[in-house]
Amino acid sequence: MSATKRVAVVGVGTMGSQAAWRLAARGAEVVGYDRFAPGHDRSAAGGDTRIFRSAHFEDSRYVPLLKHADTLWEELQRETGRELRRLTGCLLMGPTEHQQMATVLESIAEHGLDHEVLDTEALAKRFPQFRIEDGDAAVLDRHAGFIRPELTVLSAARRAEELGARIHRYTPVREIVPVANGVEIRTDTGTEHFDTAVVTVGPWVNDLLPDLPWEVDIRRLINAWYVPTADDWSGQERPAFIRTAPTHCYGLPSPDGVSVKLGLSRALHRPAGDPNRLERTVEPGELDIFTELLSRYMPGLHPDPIRLSVYMEGYTESSRPLVGPLPGHGNVVLLAGFSGHGFKLSPAMGDIAADLALDGASPRPIDFISTLDRAEA
């Protein structure tokens, strides 16, 4: 019988909490490190809700990974006894000729996803809360909805601990040092040796791994919550939604029905700067783009937000994440740069991290996001 592997999980957030759960479930000796504590809101996992969807308008190759994530979402909910995800549908809207709308339809056809296609007239009648423009169409992804990010991270980390993992809270890792027979993790309190390390530090990736051969652009994003002023938002169907063009935005009706959360895409986020000194105050001028979107597409929402929150996300040039070993250091597995669409995939990514850390490879179709393929290119 082979010896139990010791695996460090550096950063117990969106991806790290899931990696710790999947590793512990396979019997690994797991030790997690986090500069805060699982479930905090000072990185990318915040804002009460995130979108889960089966259809993917960025790249249809994500769909098999989403299906694996879907299975693991159900498993995590069963094991924790918490409602981490609720399927309410997701409405993907935009001009019919827009490339992302075409990609959605391709992925649906290729993978047989449960959906409806709505033309301009049907969309306006069924979802009157949205102002529709000529040439718009929509796809309703039925197997979609919202995830509770903070609760998910906390629940996955606690489940990992129930399975034997140890998590060092408020313990920033200062250095990760590959050595001949494994990896050393150095903190302010000392050094520990592991067989492998899974690095999932989100916006701190450039600080911890300054020689990373790929750029991860850390951006500051704003979420704003608006109260409906019209009954259109109180119907039985309250799906999450994404508009592809001319301004890419997304939104989620709050679970309590009081408000609607709105967010923007990468191009509309400014650089975050030092992740340890994130500017969390939102200046009035930063809300102009939100106000324009409400006026043009969602006039039934009050134009002044009742809540604002600021988070960080890491983007790669291709918008595809970095998943796999560091070049030349097979005992260090990196998950970074999920470019705003990683949370829905997080259980699958945690499972893939466990594959890579324990077996050195994964049976999942990750060639298009693999660091190995990027290193060879």
Secondary structure in CASP SS format (residue, H / E / C, confidence):
PFRMAT SS
TARGET T0000
AUTHOR 0000-0000-0000
METHOD secondary structure of the structure
MODEL  1
M C 1.00
S C 1.00
A C 1.00
T C 1.00
K C 1.00
R E 1.00
V E 1.00
A E 1.00
V E 1.00
V E 1.00
G C 1.00
V C 1.00
G C 1.00
T H 1.00
M H 1.00
G H 1.00
S H 1.00
Q H 1.00
A H 1.00
A H 1.00
W H 1.00
R H 1.00
L H 1.00
A H 1.00
A H 1.00
R C 1.00
G C 1.00
A C 1.00
E E 1.00
V E 1.00
V E 1.00
G E 1.00
Y E 1.00
D C 1.00
R C 1.00
F C 1.00
A C 1.00
P C 1.00
G C 1.00
H C 1.00
D C 1.00
R C 1.00
S C 1.00
A C 1.00
A C 1.00
G C 1.00
G C 1.00
D C 1.00
T C 1.00
R E 1.00
I E 1.00
F E 1.00
R C 1.00
S C 1.00
A C 1.00
H C 1.00
F C 1.00
E C 1.00
D C 1.00
S H 1.00
R H 1.00
Y H 1.00
V H 1.00
P H 1.00
L H 1.00
L H 1.00
K H 1.00
H H 1.00
A H 1.00
D H 1.00
T H 1.00
L H 1.00
W H 1.00
E H 1.00
E H 1.00
L H 1.00
Q H 1.00
R H 1.00
E H 1.00
T H 1.00
G C 1.00
R C 1.00
E C 1.00
L C 1.00
R E 1.00
R E 1.00
L E 1.00
T C 1.00
G C 1.00
C E 1.00
L E 1.00
L E 1.00
M E 1.00
G E 1.00
P E 1.00
T C 1.00
E C 1.00
H C 1.00
Q H 1.00
Q H 1.00
M H 1.00
A H 1.00
T H 1.00
V H 1.00
L H 1.00
E H 1.00
S H 1.00
I H 1.00
A H 1.00
E H 1.00
H H 1.00
G C 1.00
L C 1.00
D C 1.00
H E 1.00
E E 1.00
V E 1.00
L E 1.00
D C 1.00
T H 1.00
E H 1.00
A H 1.00
L H 1.00
A H 1.00
K H 1.00
R H 1.00
F C 1.00
P C 1.00
Q C 1.00
F C 1.00
R C 1.00
I C 1.00
E C 1.00
D C 1.00
G C 1.00
D E 1.00
A E 1.00
A E 1.00
V E 1.00
L E 1.00
D E 1.00
R C 1.00
H C 1.00
A C 1.00
G E 1.00
F E 1.00
I E 1.00
R C 1.00
P H 1.00
E H 1.00
L H 1.00
T H 1.00
V H 1.00
L H 1.00
S H 1.00
A H 1.00
A H 1.00
R H 1.00
R H 1.00
A H 1.00
E H 1.00
E H 1.00
L C 1.00
G C 1.00
A C 1.00
R E 1.00
I E 1.00
H E 1.00
R C 1.00
Y C 1.00
T C 1.00
P C 1.00
V E 1.00
R E 1.00
E E 1.00
I E 1.00
V E 1.00
P E 1.00
V E 1.00
A C 1.00
N C 1.00
G E 1.00
V E 1.00
E E 1.00
I E 1.00
R E 1.00
T E 1.00
D C 1.00
T C 1.00
G E 1.00
T E 1.00
E E 1.00
H E 1.00
F E 1.00
D C 1.00
T E 1.00
A E 1.00
V E 1.00
V E 1.00
T C 1.00
V C 1.00
G H 1.00
P H 1.00
W H 1.00
V H 1.00
N H 1.00
D H 1.00
L H 1.00
L C 1.00
P C 1.00
D C 1.00
L C 1.00
P C 1.00
W C 1.00
E C 1.00
V C 1.00
D E 1.00
I E 1.00
R E 1.00
R E 1.00
L E 1.00
I E 1.00
N E 1.00
A E 1.00
W E 1.00
Y E 1.00
V C 1.00
P E 1.00
T C 1.00
A C 1.00
D H 1.00
D H 1.00
W H 1.00
S H 1.00
G C 1.00
Q C 1.00
E C 1.00
R C 1.00
P C 1.00
A E 1.00
F E 1.00
I E 1.00
R E 1.00
T C 1.00
A C 1.00
P C 1.00
T C 1.00
H C 1.00
C E 1.00
Y E 1.00
G E 1.00
L E 1.00
P E 1.00
S C 1.00
P C 1.00
D C 1.00
G C 1.00
V C 1.00
S C 1.00
V E 1.00
K E 1.00
L E 1.00
G E 1.00
L E 1.00
S C 1.00
R H 1.00
A H 1.00
L H 1.00
H C 1.00
R E 1.00
P E 1.00
A C 1.00
G C 1.00
D C 1.00
P H 1.00
N H 1.00
R H 1.00
L C 1.00
E C 1.00
R C 1.00
T C 1.00
V C 1.00
E C 1.00
P H 1.00
G H 1.00
E H 1.00
L H 1.00
D H 1.00
I H 1.00
F H 1.00
T H 1.00
E H 1.00
L H 1.00
L H 1.00
S H 1.00
R H 1.00
Y H 1.00
M C 1.00
P C 1.00
G C 1.00
L E 1.00
H C 1.00
P C 1.00
D C 1.00
P C 1.00
I C 1.00
R E 1.00
L E 1.00
S E 1.00
V E 1.00
Y E 1.00
M E 1.00
E E 1.00
G E 1.00
Y E 1.00
T C 1.00
E C 1.00
S C 1.00
S C 1.00
R C 1.00
P C 1.00
L E 1.00
V E 1.00
G E 1.00
P E 1.00
L E 1.00
P C 1.00
G C 1.00
H E 1.00
G E 1.00
N E 1.00
V E 1.00
V E 1.00
L E 1.00
L E 1.00
A E 1.00
G C 1.00
F C 1.00
S C 1.00
G C 1.00
H C 1.00
G C 1.00
F H 1.00
K H 1.00
L H 1.00
S H 1.00
P H 1.00
A H 1.00
M H 1.00
G H 1.00
D H 1.00
I H 1.00
A H 1.00
A H 1.00
D H 1.00
L H 1.00
A H 1.00
L H 1.00
D H 1.00
G C 1.00
A C 1.00
S C 1.00
P C 1.00
R C 1.00
P C 1.00
I C 1.00
D H 1.00
F H 1.00
I H 1.00
S E 1.00
T H 1.00
L H 1.00
D H 1.00
R H 1.00
A H 1.00
E H 1.00
A C 1.00
END
